[in-house]
Amino acid sequence: MEQASNDPDGEELWGWDLGSRRAVRWELRGPGHQILGPYPTRAAAEAWAERRDERDQQWADDDELWASTWSDDEPDQHNPDDGTDAAEDRSTPT
């Protein structure tokens, strides 16, 4: 089996070809805009979508947690639609 020339450790690398929807050896990959990777194994390349879904879910959970830490009772000083007059904050001392 040929070794990927791009890996300094001599390990074979894999990519996911978006055009053909299959795992390919890294040294046989197509155009850069159609390839994901490199991945350390063929299985890891084939599991790219599951990993993306796991990350998306984690980000959504983090966003929900972050949003729940802010109280809806406190006015948002950066939101002009929160009912406060932004001009009040810009008054100059006399």
Secondary structure, 3 states (H helix, E strand, C coil): CCCCCCCCCCCCCEEEECCCCEEEEHHHCCCHHHEEEEECCHHHHHCHHHHHHHHHHHHHHHHHHHHHCCCCCCCCCCCCCCCCCHHHHHCCCC
